[in-house]
Amino acid sequence: QFVPSVFTPNGDGQNDMLGINADGAQRAEMIMYDRFGLLVFEGDLKQMAWDGTNSRTNEPVSEGVYFYVLTIHPYTGEMTTHQGYVQVLR
């Protein structure tokens, strides 16, 4: 799965959402953490795009680097987990 390394949720209509293509997946989860390890977003296959908002406070997150964990449960094959970083620029 490809996850971009940077996105810009600044409301200009370009690159405002961070999402993945989960075609062929029975289930998928994406979790985002801030630099302190605090959960800022958790989404499933039906909600796989993040708009740069902290889902607990409903406030935009600060610019910076965020850690993601992406878990894919395909219809065939074994579950895979991908981890990485994405930078938020406003």
DSSP file (Angstrom, degrees, kcal/mol; ACC not computed):
  #  RESIDUE AA STRUCTURE BP1 BP2  ACC     N-H-->O    O-->H-N    N-H-->O    O-->H-N    TCO  KAPPA ALPHA  PHI   PSI    X-CA   Y-CA   Z-CA
    1    1 A Q              0   0    0      0, 0.0     2,-0.5     0, 0.0    21,-0.1   0.000 360.0 360.0 360.0 140.6    0.0    0.0    0.0
    2    2 A F        -     0   0    0     19,-0.2    19,-0.3     0, 0.0     0, 0.0  -0.862 360.0-179.8-101.0 125.5    1.2    3.5   -0.8
    3    3 A V        -     0   0    0     -2,-0.5    82,-0.1    17,-0.1    17,-0.1  -0.994  30.6-120.0-121.6 123.9    0.9    6.2    1.7
    4    4 A P        -     0   0    0      0, 0.0     3,-0.1     0, 0.0    14,-0.0  -0.192  10.3-139.0 -59.4 155.0    2.1    9.7    0.8
    5    5 A S  S    S+     0   0    0      1,-0.2    82,-3.0    81,-0.1     2,-0.3   0.630  83.6  28.6 -91.1 -14.6    4.9   11.2    2.9
    6    6 A V  E     +a   87   0A   0     80,-0.2     2,-0.3    59,-0.1    82,-0.2  -0.998  60.7 174.2-143.5 142.8    3.4   14.7    3.0
    7    7 A F  E     -a   88   0A   0     80,-2.2    82,-2.2    -2,-0.3     9,-0.1  -0.987  21.5-143.3-147.4 160.0   -0.1   16.2    2.8
    8    8 A T        -     0   0    0      7,-1.6     2,-2.4    -2,-0.3     4,-0.3  -0.748  12.0-177.0-126.1  81.8   -1.5   19.7    3.1
    9    9 A P        +     0   0    0      0, 0.0     7,-0.1     0, 0.0     6,-0.1  -0.417  41.3 127.0 -79.1  69.7   -4.9   19.9    4.8
   10   10 A N  S    S-     0   0    0     -2,-2.4     6,-0.1     4,-0.3    80,-0.1   0.302  79.0-108.3-111.5   7.9   -5.2   23.7    4.4
   11   11 A G  S    S+     0   0    0     -3,-0.2     4,-0.1     3,-0.1     5,-0.0   0.620  82.8 121.8  81.0  12.5   -8.6   23.9    2.7
   12   12 A D  S    S-     0   0    0     -4,-0.3     3,-0.1     2,-0.3    -1,-0.1   0.457  82.8-113.2 -88.2   1.2   -7.4   24.8   -0.8
   13   13 A G  S    S+     0   0    0      1,-0.2     2,-0.5     0, 0.0     3,-0.0   0.461  87.6 100.2  85.1   0.4   -9.0   21.8   -2.4
   14   14 A Q  S    S-     0   0    0     -6,-0.2    -4,-0.3     1,-0.1    -2,-0.3  -0.978  98.5 -15.9-123.9 122.3   -5.7   20.2   -3.3
   15   15 A N  S    S+     0   0    0     -2,-0.5    -7,-1.6     1,-0.1    -1,-0.1   0.840  85.9 140.2  60.1  35.4   -4.1   17.4   -1.3
   16   16 A D        +     0   0    0     -7,-0.1     2,-0.4    -9,-0.1    -1,-0.1   0.607  57.7  54.0 -85.2 -13.2   -6.4   18.2    1.7
   17   17 A M        -     0   0    0     -9,-0.1     2,-0.6    35,-0.1    34,-0.2  -0.948  67.3-148.1-125.4 142.9   -7.1   14.5    2.6
   18   18 A L  E     +E   50   0B   0     32,-2.9    32,-3.2    -2,-0.4     2,-0.3  -0.949  39.3 147.5-108.2 116.2   -4.7   11.7    3.4
   19   19 A G  E     -E   49   0B   0     -2,-0.6     2,-0.3    30,-0.3    30,-0.2  -0.874  34.4-136.5-141.6 173.0   -6.1    8.4    2.3
   20   20 A I        -     0   0    0     28,-0.6     2,-0.8    -2,-0.3    28,-0.1  -0.902  23.7-115.4-129.5 159.7   -5.2    5.0    1.0
   21   21 A N        +     0   0    0    -19,-0.3   -19,-0.2    -2,-0.3    -2,-0.0  -0.875  30.7 177.7 -94.0 112.6   -6.5    2.7   -1.7
   22   22 A A    >   +     0   0    0     -2,-0.8     3,-1.7    23,-0.1    -1,-0.1  -0.088  19.0 154.8-108.2  32.9   -7.8   -0.4    0.1
   23   23 A D  T 3   +     0   0    0      1,-0.3     3,-0.1    51,-0.0    -2,-0.1  -0.350  68.3  23.9 -59.1 139.6   -9.1   -2.2   -3.0
   24   24 A G  T 3  S+     0   0    0      1,-0.3    51,-1.6    50,-0.1     2,-0.4   0.535  96.0 124.4  81.8   6.6   -9.2   -5.9   -2.5
   25   25 A A  E <   -B   74   0A   0     -3,-1.7    -1,-0.3    49,-0.2     3,-0.1  -0.838  49.1-162.7-103.5 136.5   -9.3   -5.6    1.3
   26   26 A Q  E    S-     0   0A   0     47,-2.3     2,-0.3    -2,-0.4    -1,-0.2   0.857  85.2  -0.9 -75.4 -38.6  -12.0   -7.1    3.4
   27   27 A R  E     +B   73   0A   0     46,-1.8    46,-3.4    -3,-0.1    -1,-0.3  -0.991  66.5 179.2-151.0 148.4  -11.1   -4.8    6.3
   28   28 A A  E     -B   72   0A   0     -2,-0.3    17,-0.8    44,-0.2     2,-0.4  -0.986   6.3-165.7-152.0 144.6   -8.5   -2.1    6.8
   29   29 A E  E     -BC  71  44A   0     42,-2.4    42,-2.7    -2,-0.3     2,-0.4  -0.987   1.9-165.9-131.4 143.2   -7.6    0.2    9.7
   30   30 A M  E     -BC  70  43A   0     13,-2.5    13,-2.7    -2,-0.4     2,-0.4  -0.998   7.4-174.4-128.2 128.8   -5.5    3.4    9.8
   31   31 A I  E     -BC  69  42A   0     38,-2.3    38,-2.2    -2,-0.4     2,-0.4  -0.981   5.8-161.1-124.1 134.2   -4.3    4.9   13.0
   32   32 A M  E     -BC  68  41A   0      9,-2.7     8,-2.8    -2,-0.4     9,-1.4  -0.941   6.2-171.6-117.6 137.4   -2.4    8.2   13.3
   33   33 A Y  E     -BC  67  39A   0     34,-2.8    34,-2.1    -2,-0.4     6,-0.2  -0.935  18.2-129.1-124.0 148.6   -0.3    9.3   16.3
   34   34 A D    >   -     0   0    0      4,-2.3     3,-2.0    -2,-0.3    32,-0.1  -0.237  45.3 -84.9 -83.6-176.9    1.3   12.6   17.1
   35   35 A R  T 3  S+     0   0    0      1,-0.3    -1,-0.1    30,-0.2    31,-0.1   0.651 129.8  55.3 -67.6 -14.2    5.0   13.0   18.1
   36   36 A F  T 3  S-     0   0    0      2,-0.1    -1,-0.3     0, 0.0     3,-0.1   0.410 120.5-106.7 -95.3   0.6    4.1   12.3   21.7
   37   37 A G  S <  S+     0   0    0     -3,-2.0     2,-0.4     1,-0.3    -2,-0.1   0.607  71.5 144.9  85.0  12.2    2.4    9.0   20.9
   38   38 A L        -     0   0    0      1,-0.1    -4,-2.3     2,-0.0    -1,-0.3  -0.686  55.5-111.7 -87.1 136.7   -1.1   10.3   21.4
   39   39 A L  E     +C   33   0A   0     -2,-0.4    -6,-0.2    -6,-0.2    17,-0.2  -0.462  41.5 165.5 -65.2 128.5   -3.8    9.0   19.1
   40   40 A V  E     +     0   0A   0     -8,-2.8    15,-3.2     1,-0.4     2,-0.3   0.575  64.1  14.3-117.9 -19.2   -5.1   11.7   16.8
   41   41 A F  E     +C   32   0A   0     -9,-1.4    -9,-2.7    13,-0.2    -1,-0.4  -0.979  50.0 179.9-157.6 143.3   -7.1    9.6   14.2
   42   42 A E  E     +C   31   0A   0     -2,-0.3     2,-0.3   -11,-0.2   -11,-0.2  -0.944  18.3 167.9-143.8 122.7   -8.5    6.1   13.8
   43   43 A G  E     -C   30   0A   0    -13,-2.7   -13,-2.5    -2,-0.3     2,-0.2  -0.937  18.7-150.8-135.9 157.2  -10.3    5.1   10.7
   44   44 A D  E >   -C   29   0A   0     -2,-0.3     3,-1.9   -15,-0.2   -15,-0.2  -0.493  49.6 -73.8-114.5-172.0  -11.6    1.9    9.0
   45   45 A L  G >  S+     0   0    0    -17,-0.8     3,-0.6     1,-0.3   -23,-0.1   0.807 132.2  50.7 -55.8 -32.9  -12.2    0.9    5.4
   46   46 A K  G 3  S+     0   0    0      1,-0.3    -1,-0.3   -18,-0.2     3,-0.1   0.642 121.3  33.7 -80.5 -13.2  -15.3    3.1    5.2
   47   47 A Q  G <  S+     0   0    0     -3,-1.9    -1,-0.3     1,-0.1    -2,-0.1  -0.496  71.6 143.8-138.5  63.9  -13.4    6.1    6.6
   48   48 A M    <   +     0   0    0     -3,-0.6   -28,-0.6    -5,-0.1     2,-0.4   0.287  46.8  87.0 -93.9  12.1   -9.9    5.8    5.2
   49   49 A A  E     -E   19   0B   0    -30,-0.2     2,-0.5    -3,-0.1   -30,-0.3  -0.930  59.8-155.4-114.6 136.5   -9.1    9.4    4.6
   50   50 A W  E     -E   18   0B   0    -32,-3.2   -32,-2.9    -2,-0.4    -9,-0.0  -0.920   5.8-164.3-109.2 131.5   -7.7   11.8    7.3
   51   51 A D        -     0   0    0     -2,-0.5     3,-0.1   -34,-0.2    -1,-0.1   0.243  54.1 -97.9 -98.5  11.7   -8.4   15.5    7.0
   52   52 A G  S    S+     0   0    0      1,-0.3     9,-3.1   -34,-0.1     2,-0.4   0.673  83.4 131.2  81.7  16.8   -5.7   16.6    9.5
   53   53 A T  E     -F   60   0C   0      7,-0.3     2,-0.6     5,-0.0    -1,-0.3  -0.847  64.5-119.8-104.4 139.2   -8.2   16.9   12.3
   54   54 A N  E  >> -F   59   0C   0      5,-3.4     4,-2.8    -2,-0.4     5,-0.5  -0.673  22.1-151.2 -72.9 116.9   -7.7   15.4   15.8
   55   55 A S  T  45S+     0   0    0    -15,-3.2    -1,-0.2    -2,-0.6   -14,-0.1   0.682  91.4  52.6 -70.2 -16.0  -10.7   13.1   16.0
   56   56 A R  T  45S+     0   0    0    -16,-0.3    -1,-0.2   -17,-0.2   -16,-0.1   0.849 125.0  22.6 -84.1 -36.2  -10.8   13.5   19.9
   57   57 A T  T  45S-     0   0    0     -3,-0.2    -2,-0.2     2,-0.2    -1,-0.1   0.579  92.8-133.3-105.5 -12.9  -10.8   17.3   20.0
   58   58 A N  T  <5 +     0   0    0     -4,-2.8    -3,-0.2     1,-0.3    -5,-0.0   0.734  66.3 125.7  61.9  24.6  -12.2   18.1   16.5
   59   59 A E  E   <S-F   54   0C   0     -5,-0.5    -5,-3.4     1,-0.0    -1,-0.3  -0.833  71.1 -97.9-108.7 149.1   -9.4   20.6   16.1
   60   60 A P  E     -F   53   0C   0      0, 0.0    -7,-0.3     0, 0.0     2,-0.1  -0.405  42.6-118.9 -62.4 140.1   -6.8   20.8   13.3
   61   61 A V        -     0   0    0     -9,-3.1     3,-0.1     1,-0.1     2,-0.1  -0.414  31.2-102.3 -75.6 158.6   -3.5   19.2   14.2
   62   62 A S        -     0   0    0      1,-0.1    26,-0.2    -2,-0.1    -1,-0.1  -0.348  44.5 -86.9 -73.4 158.5   -0.4   21.3   14.2
   63   63 A E  S    S+     0   0    0     24,-0.1     2,-0.3    -2,-0.1    26,-0.2  -0.376  83.5  88.0 -58.6 146.6    2.2   21.1   11.4
   64   64 A G  E    S- D   0  88A   0     24,-1.7    24,-3.4    -3,-0.1     2,-0.4  -0.946  77.9 -49.8 152.1-170.4    4.6   18.3   12.0
   65   65 A V  E     - D   0  87A   0     -2,-0.3     2,-0.3    22,-0.2    22,-0.2  -0.833  45.3-167.9-103.6 134.8    5.4   14.7   11.5
   66   66 A Y  E     - D   0  86A   0     20,-3.1    20,-2.7    -2,-0.4     2,-0.4  -0.931  15.9-132.3-124.6 145.7    2.8   12.0   12.5
   67   67 A F  E     -BD  33  85A   0    -34,-2.1   -34,-2.8    -2,-0.3     2,-0.3  -0.812  23.4-163.8 -99.6 134.2    3.3    8.2   12.8
   68   68 A Y  E     -BD  32  84A   0     16,-2.7    16,-1.7    -2,-0.4     2,-0.4  -0.886  15.2-162.3-119.1 152.1    0.8    5.9   11.1
   69   69 A V  E     -BD  31  83A   0    -38,-2.2   -38,-2.3    -2,-0.3     2,-0.5  -0.990  13.7-170.6-126.9 120.4   -0.1    2.2   11.5
   70   70 A L  E     -BD  30  82A   0     12,-3.3    12,-3.1    -2,-0.4     2,-0.5  -0.959   1.1-169.9-116.3 122.5   -2.0    0.7    8.6
   71   71 A T  E     -BD  29  81A   0    -42,-2.7   -42,-2.4    -2,-0.5     2,-0.5  -0.961   2.7-166.9-117.6 125.2   -3.4   -2.8    8.9
   72   72 A I  E     -BD  28  80A   0      8,-2.9     8,-2.3    -2,-0.5   -44,-0.2  -0.940   9.8-169.1-115.1 129.5   -4.9   -4.5    5.8
   73   73 A H  E     -B   27   0A   0    -46,-3.4   -47,-2.3    -2,-0.5   -46,-1.8  -0.874  20.8-160.5-113.6  93.1   -7.0   -7.7    6.0
   74   74 A P  E     -B   25   0A   0      0, 0.0   -49,-0.2     0, 0.0     3,-0.1  -0.253  28.5-118.6 -73.0 162.3   -7.3   -8.9    2.4
   75   75 A Y  S    S+     0   0    0    -51,-1.6     2,-0.4     1,-0.1   -50,-0.1   0.868 106.4  30.6 -64.6 -35.5  -10.0  -11.3    1.2
   76   76 A T  S    S+     0   0    0    -52,-0.4    -1,-0.1     2,-0.1     2,-0.1  -0.958 113.1  18.2-122.8 143.5   -7.2  -13.7    0.3
   77   77 A G  S    S-     0   0    0     -2,-0.4     2,-0.2    -3,-0.1     0, 0.0  -0.384  92.8 -44.8  95.2-175.0   -3.8  -13.9    2.1
   78   78 A E        -     0   0    0     -2,-0.1    -2,-0.1     1,-0.1    -6,-0.1  -0.592  60.4 -91.8 -98.2 155.7   -2.6  -12.9    5.5
   79   79 A M        -     0   0    0     -2,-0.2     2,-0.4    -6,-0.1    -6,-0.2  -0.332  42.6-158.9 -59.2 140.4   -3.1   -9.6    7.3
   80   80 A T  E     - D   0  72A   0     -8,-2.3    -8,-2.9     2,-0.0     2,-0.4  -0.954   6.1-155.2-124.9 147.9   -0.3   -7.1    6.7
   81   81 A T  E     - D   0  71A   0     -2,-0.4     2,-0.4   -10,-0.2   -10,-0.2  -0.984   8.2-170.8-123.6 132.6    0.8   -4.1    8.8
   82   82 A H  E     - D   0  70A   0    -12,-3.1   -12,-3.3    -2,-0.4     2,-0.3  -0.951   3.5-172.3-121.4 141.3    2.6   -1.1    7.5
   83   83 A Q  E     + D   0  69A   0     -2,-0.4     2,-0.3   -14,-0.2   -14,-0.2  -0.956  21.0 121.3-131.6 150.9    4.1    1.7    9.5
   84   84 A G  E     - D   0  68A   0    -16,-1.7   -16,-2.7    -2,-0.3     2,-0.4  -0.977  48.0 -84.1 179.9-167.9    5.6    5.0    8.6
   85   85 A Y  E     - D   0  67A   0     -2,-0.3     2,-0.4   -18,-0.2   -18,-0.2  -0.922  23.9-169.2-125.4 147.4    5.6    8.8    8.9
   86   86 A V  E     - D   0  66A   0    -20,-2.7   -20,-3.1    -2,-0.4     2,-0.5  -0.998  16.9-138.1-134.5 140.2    3.6   11.5    7.2
   87   87 A Q  E     -aD   6  65A   0    -82,-3.0   -80,-2.2    -2,-0.4     2,-0.6  -0.844  10.3-148.4-100.8 132.0    4.3   15.2    7.4
   88   88 A V  E     -aD   7  64A   0    -24,-3.4   -24,-1.7    -2,-0.5     2,-0.4  -0.883  17.2-178.0 -99.1 122.9    1.4   17.7    7.8
   89   89 A L              0   0    0    -82,-2.2   -79,-0.1    -2,-0.6    -2,-0.0  -0.966 360.0 360.0-118.4 137.6    2.0   21.1    6.2
   90   90 A R              0   0    0     -2,-0.4    -1,-0.1   -82,-0.1   -82,-0.1   0.397 360.0 360.0-108.4 360.0   -0.6   23.9    6.4
